[in-house]
Amino acid sequence: MTQINPPSVAIVGAGLSGLACARTLQDAGFRVQVFDKSRGVGGRLATRRTDHGSFDHGAQYFTARDPRFRKRVEQWVAQGIAAPWTPALLAIDMTSGSPVRAAVGDGTVRYVGLPAMNRIGRTLADGLEVRTDCTVTAARRVAGAGRREQWQLSAAEGKAATVTLEASFDWLVAAIPSPQAAMLLGEAGSLQAQARMLPMVPCWAVMASFDAPVEAGFDAAFVNGSALTWIARNNAKPGRDPGPECWVLHAARDWSETALEDPAEAVCARMLAEFSRVIGCSRTPLTARAHRWRYSGPGARTDLACLFDATSGAGACGDWLAGSRVEGAYLSGLELAGRILDAAH
Ligand SMILES: Cc1cc2nc3c(=O)[nH]c(=O)nc-3n(C[C@H](O)[C@H](O)[C@H](O)COP(=O)(O)OP(=O)(O)OC[C@H]3O[C@@H](n4cnc5c(N)ncnc54)[C@H](O)[C@@H]3O)c2cc1C
């Protein structure tokens, strides 16, 4: 049954956590508006398309352990938007100065989006009202029309100046990395302080394409004792264009922190030199570009699945809660939706 005056919710962030929360609340009858500062949806479950191939430069794959997420992933597989990925996977140890290889046979089922990682976010966003290219810069409590106070947002679309949005909302969800969430949650009880206690860490990524296959002898590797922590042949994933040879390199956390403000070109050159050392042969890419993920993942652990303040009508969700990674982000969004539904009824 359609409600005459359904509760409204503003969800800032169209990554997995925000989209999971949005879908659940919309299915329960809420009027949902999602905002994202990027041009597309999916957040760090991202794909960059270039003239020289396409790269999943954020999340590389996802695993599904919790029954709620497993069920969702099974649906995605049945819909043809995700598939298991079984790469020739190694662990490469560089601590001795030269690569020591070992096969990884951990029995983990790894999934990827089809034909690219960003398909997952796009599918989840289908049927939701999402305003992309819209950065929410502030959220404040204002007197609502005859009801309790509501949330009013300020936002900047594209390069335009910040304006106060006309609509106000009963509920506010910050589905964004903790430092960004903290900036919006100043009027949400203790949530700002809680978000500030959960830092996030950076990761430099390089997207490199080659004019011929790189004879590495594997598709992906966890790297230890190196500036790099992960390297993968993107075109080895199912459903990818087999044409251009595309590799994604991820730098280690400490290395990324040290190089955080270095120029992207210099970072790219250093990571490519290390790539040659790790694979044991020197290869010059056709093109290569570095991308800095300032907030790539949580830097601290918490048992909280989401943050919620019923008094102000606000909450936060994301991978920095609920156990990190894609699965954690999804579950955190579900948890927060559940808390809002309980409080609204
Ligand atoms: C390099 C890298 C490798 C990874 N590898 C893996 C992996 O192999 N497996 C795995 O499971 N996970 C991996 N992850 C982690 C995974 O991508 C994240 O855990 C998950 O995607 C986080 O989802 P989220 O919804 O919490 O946040 P996000 O995906 O970050 O979504 C937040 C969204 O909010 C938007 N936003 C931020 N601030 C504002 C604002 N003020 N106004 C409007 N919009 C805003 C952003 O544009 C973004 O779209 C990786 C991440 C990175 C960066």
Ligand as a Chemical Component Dictionary entry (heavy atoms), coordinates in Angstrom:
data_LIG
# 
_chem_comp.id                   LIG 
_chem_comp.type                 NON-POLYMER 
_chem_comp.pdbx_formal_charge   0 
_chem_comp.three_letter_code    LIG 
# 
loop_
_chem_comp_atom.comp_id 
_chem_comp_atom.atom_id 
_chem_comp_atom.alt_atom_id 
_chem_comp_atom.type_symbol 
_chem_comp_atom.charge 
_chem_comp_atom.model_Cartn_x 
_chem_comp_atom.model_Cartn_y 
_chem_comp_atom.model_Cartn_z 
_chem_comp_atom.pdbx_ordinal 
LIG C1  C1  C 0 42.137 0.026  -4.113 1  
LIG C2  C2  C 0 41.023 -0.703 -3.457 2  
LIG C3  C3  C 0 40.991 -2.092 -3.490 3  
LIG C4  C4  C 0 39.941 -2.801 -2.891 4  
LIG N1  N1  N 0 39.886 -4.150 -3.004 5  
LIG C5  C5  C 0 38.819 -4.809 -2.504 6  
LIG C6  C6  C 0 38.644 -6.197 -2.745 7  
LIG O1  O1  O 0 39.428 -6.810 -3.471 8  
LIG N2  N2  N 0 37.576 -6.823 -2.172 9  
LIG C7  C7  C 0 36.654 -6.151 -1.443 10 
LIG O2  O2  O 0 35.690 -6.764 -0.973 11 
LIG N3  N3  N 0 36.777 -4.827 -1.225 12 
LIG C8  C8  C 0 37.820 -4.143 -1.743 13 
LIG N4  N4  N 0 37.929 -2.797 -1.568 14 
LIG C9  C9  C 0 37.006 -2.129 -0.657 15 
LIG C10 C10 C 0 35.621 -1.901 -1.275 16 
LIG O3  O3  O 0 35.745 -1.257 -2.509 17 
LIG C11 C11 C 0 34.850 -1.034 -0.292 18 
LIG O4  O4  O 0 34.836 -1.683 0.961  19 
LIG C12 C12 C 0 33.388 -0.758 -0.683 20 
LIG O5  O5  O 0 33.243 -0.578 -2.066 21 
LIG C13 C13 C 0 32.957 0.457  0.114  22 
LIG O6  O6  O 0 31.609 0.807  -0.170 23 
LIG P1  P1  P 0 30.972 2.048  0.622  24 
LIG O7  O7  O 0 29.578 2.169  0.194  25 
LIG O8  O8  O 0 31.244 1.888  2.080  26 
LIG O9  O9  O 0 31.814 3.329  0.175  27 
LIG P2  P2  P 0 32.171 3.918  -1.244 28 
LIG O10 O10 O 0 32.197 2.862  -2.278 29 
LIG O11 O11 O 0 33.401 4.738  -1.051 30 
LIG O12 O12 O 0 30.941 4.884  -1.583 31 
LIG C14 C14 C 0 30.865 6.187  -1.059 32 
LIG C15 C15 C 0 30.317 7.099  -2.141 33 
LIG O13 O13 O 0 30.072 8.357  -1.544 34 
LIG C16 C16 C 0 30.420 9.368  -2.448 35 
LIG N5  N5  N 0 30.664 10.568 -1.641 36 
LIG C17 C17 C 0 31.647 10.785 -0.726 37 
LIG N6  N6  N 0 31.485 11.985 -0.137 38 
LIG C18 C18 C 0 30.380 12.542 -0.699 39 
LIG C19 C19 C 0 29.694 13.768 -0.503 40 
LIG N7  N7  N 0 30.108 14.679 0.391  41 
LIG N8  N8  N 0 28.601 14.026 -1.253 42 
LIG C20 C20 C 0 28.139 13.114 -2.167 43 
LIG N9  N9  N 0 28.750 11.929 -2.375 44 
LIG C21 C21 C 0 29.857 11.645 -1.641 45 
LIG C22 C22 C 0 31.612 8.831  -3.206 46 
LIG O14 O14 O 0 31.719 9.424  -4.489 47 
LIG C23 C23 C 0 31.269 7.339  -3.290 48 
LIG O15 O15 O 0 30.622 7.020  -4.502 49 
LIG C24 C24 C 0 38.943 -2.076 -2.209 50 
LIG C25 C25 C 0 38.967 -0.683 -2.204 51 
LIG C26 C26 C 0 39.978 0.008  -2.841 52 
LIG C27 C27 C 0 39.953 1.498  -2.886 53 
# 
loop_
_chem_comp_bond.comp_id 
_chem_comp_bond.atom_id_1 
_chem_comp_bond.atom_id_2 
_chem_comp_bond.value_order 
_chem_comp_bond.pdbx_ordinal 
LIG C1  C2  SING 1  
LIG C2  C3  SING 2  
LIG C2  C26 DOUB 3  
LIG C3  C4  DOUB 4  
LIG C4  N1  SING 5  
LIG C4  C24 SING 6  
LIG N1  C5  DOUB 7  
LIG C5  C6  SING 8  
LIG C5  C8  SING 9  
LIG C6  O1  DOUB 10 
LIG C6  N2  SING 11 
LIG N2  C7  SING 12 
LIG C7  O2  DOUB 13 
LIG C7  N3  SING 14 
LIG N3  C8  DOUB 15 
LIG C8  N4  SING 16 
LIG N4  C9  SING 17 
LIG N4  C24 SING 18 
LIG C9  C10 SING 19 
LIG C10 O3  SING 20 
LIG C10 C11 SING 21 
LIG C11 O4  SING 22 
LIG C11 C12 SING 23 
LIG C12 O5  SING 24 
LIG C12 C13 SING 25 
LIG C13 O6  SING 26 
LIG O6  P1  SING 27 
LIG P1  O7  DOUB 28 
LIG P1  O8  SING 29 
LIG P1  O9  SING 30 
LIG O9  P2  SING 31 
LIG P2  O10 DOUB 32 
LIG P2  O11 SING 33 
LIG P2  O12 SING 34 
LIG O12 C14 SING 35 
LIG C14 C15 SING 36 
LIG C15 O13 SING 37 
LIG C15 C23 SING 38 
LIG O13 C16 SING 39 
LIG C16 N5  SING 40 
LIG C16 C22 SING 41 
LIG N5  C17 SING 42 
LIG N5  C21 SING 43 
LIG C17 N6  DOUB 44 
LIG N6  C18 SING 45 
LIG C18 C19 SING 46 
LIG C18 C21 DOUB 47 
LIG C19 N7  SING 48 
LIG C19 N8  DOUB 49 
LIG N8  C20 SING 50 
LIG C20 N9  DOUB 51 
LIG N9  C21 SING 52 
LIG C22 O14 SING 53 
LIG C22 C23 SING 54 
LIG C23 O15 SING 55 
LIG C24 C25 DOUB 56 
LIG C25 C26 SING 57 
LIG C26 C27 SING 58 
# 
